[in-house]
Amino acid sequence: MDSAPIWQAKTPRLVLASTSPARAALLKACGLTFETRRPAVDESAVLASLRAEGAAAEDAAVLLAELKARSVSASVSEEDLVLGADQILEVDGEWLEKPVDLEAARAQLLRLRGRAHRLVTAAVVVRAQARIWHQVDCAELLVRPFSDAFLEAYLARCGTSILSSCGAYRLEAEGAQLMARVRGDQFTIQGLPLLPLLAFLREHRVLLE
């Protein structure tokens, strides 16, 4: 029997190995249909090990993204495309993780005040436990020397919504008020190298060409 025409081929299912609201919002805004699953990865332990080994932030972000995708890939169909992602904030050679509470957010923002930092964002797609695509991109941001009064007002207004972001800000929201200069892709800053990802998904029939 002849094989079905390519336009009749089954569309692969996309699974996001992340519970990040920002990443899910980016994918939904593009019209993507996907499932979300929480990966079983101890990110802090992995980061601590990589930091001790002297790994570059780019390599660490890619590895963490792949570990998340592989973790979820083990529990889904072999045909599914599993997307893992990670973002590392690097300031003066130090990596900052997501703050655990508003006190930690205050400390992070004071650490960033008046300084430039990098956001390193990686995405990895895994199918049947094998990495088939990855992309890493960087952005550079300069935080303005804001006042203590601004910081307290910012924390009061934003509350726990900023705890889901390394650096304790969301550039698409009030985090823009923290910045003096931004160099890089907006989607990279929000958590995904989105345009290369969309190109990959078109190639794999998740999206139309």
N, C-alpha and C positions, 0 to 999 in steps of 0.2 A: 504493500500500500504506500502511495506517495505520502511524504511528510506534509503537514499542514503549511500553508503559506506563512511567511514570517509575521504577517500582520494578524494572524490568528494564534500566534504563539502565546502561551500563558505568560501573563505579566508577573515578574517576580514580586514577592511580598517584601516590603521594606520594614525593618524592625530597628527602632532607635534604642540603643543600649545606654540609656540615660534618663534620668528623671528631671533634667534641667528644664524649667519652664521657658527659659529664653530660647533654647535650641528647638523645643517643640513648637514654639510660636513662630520661629523663622520658617520651619518646614511647612506648618499649616498655612502661613501667609503665601507660600508659593503654590498652594493647591495640592500638596502631597497628601496621600493617604498612607498612614503608617501605624504600627503598633509600638507601644512603649514598654520596655522592661527594665527593671533595675539590675545592673550588673553586680555580681558578688566579688568585688575587688576592694581590698584595703588600700585606698589611695595614699593615705598618710604613710603607711609602712613602705609602700613601693617608692614613694618620693624620698623618704629618708634614706633608703638603700641606694637609690640613684645619686642622691646628693653626696653621700659618703664616697661613692665611686668617682665623683667628679664629672658626671655626665653633663652634656650640654642640655640646655632647656629644650631645644628642638627635639633631640633624641628622646628625652624623658616624656615629652608630650605625646610623641608618636607611640612610644611603648605603652603608656597608660591607656591611650585610646584603643590600641590593639588588644590589650588585656581585657578591657571592658567588652569589646565586641566579641572576643573569643568566649568570654564567660557566658554571654547570652546565646551565642551561636550553638553552644552545646545542648541547649534546650529547645531549639526550633528546628524546622525542616532544613534539610541540606540545600534546598533551592532558595531559601530566604537570604536576602542581603541584609546583613546586620551592620549598622552604622555605630561606631564608637567615636567619641570625641573627648578632647581634653584641652585645657587651657592653663598655662603657667604664667604668672606674673613675676617678672624678674626686675629687681631694683638693686643697683650697686652689687650685682653678683649674688644677691639673696633671692630665694623663691618664697613668695607669700601664698599661703593657702586661703581658702574661704574662711572668713571670720566665724567663730562659733557663736558669738553673741555681740551685742552692741558695744560692749567694752572693748572687745577685740577689734571691732570695726573702727572704733575711735583711735586705737593704737595704730592700726594699719594706715589710716588716713593721715595721721600725724607723721608717720614714717615716710609717706609719699609726698607730703606738703613741700612744694618748692623744688621737687626733684623730677627728673625724667625716669620713665620705666618702660619696659617692653611687655607686651602681651603676645605670647607664643601660643598659637592655636593649631591643633592638629585634628584631622579626621581620618579614620581608617574604616574601610568596608571589608568585612569578612564573610565568606560563604563556605559552609562546610568546614569550619575551623581553619580555613586558609585565607590569608590576607590577599586580596585581589586589587586593592587600590588604597592609596593614601595621599594626603596633601598636608603640608604644613606651611603656615604663613605667620608673619610677624607684623605688629604695629607698634609705633612708639608714641607715647603720650607724655606730655609735660603738665604736671599739676601746678596750678598757680599757688602763690603763698597766701592762702585764705586765712581769715581771722579766726580766732577761737570762737567768737560769737557766731560766725557763719557755720562752723563745724557743728556746734550744739544745735542750732536751728535745723541744719540739714539732717542730723541724726533723728531729731524729734519728728520731722516731717516724713522722712522715708521709712523709719522704723525697721522692722525685720526684713522688709523686701530686699534690702541690700546684702543680706547674709548669703544669698545664693550666688554672689559674684566675688571672685578673687579681686581684692582691691577695694571692696565695699562700695562700688558705684555701678550704675547702669547708665552708659553714655546716651542711650535713647530716651532717658528720663532726666531727673534732676542732676545726675552725675555730670552732665555737660557743664554745669556751673562750676565744677571743680577744675576744669581744664583751661590751660593757657594755649596749648597747641596739640594737635592730633595729626599724626602722619600714619596713614595706613587705611586698609579697607574696613568700612563700617561693619560688614558682616563678620569679619575676622574678630573685631573687637567684641561683637555680641556673642561670639562663641562657635562660629562655623566658617570655614572657607567656602562660602555658599555657592558662588558661581562655578568653581571647578567641580564641586559636588553635583550640581545640577547637570553639568555637561556629562559627567560619568553616568548619572541616572538615565539620561537620554540614550546613551550608548547601550544601556542594559534594559531598555524598553519599559522602565518604570515611568518615564515621561515620554511624550511624543517628540519626535525630531522636529 
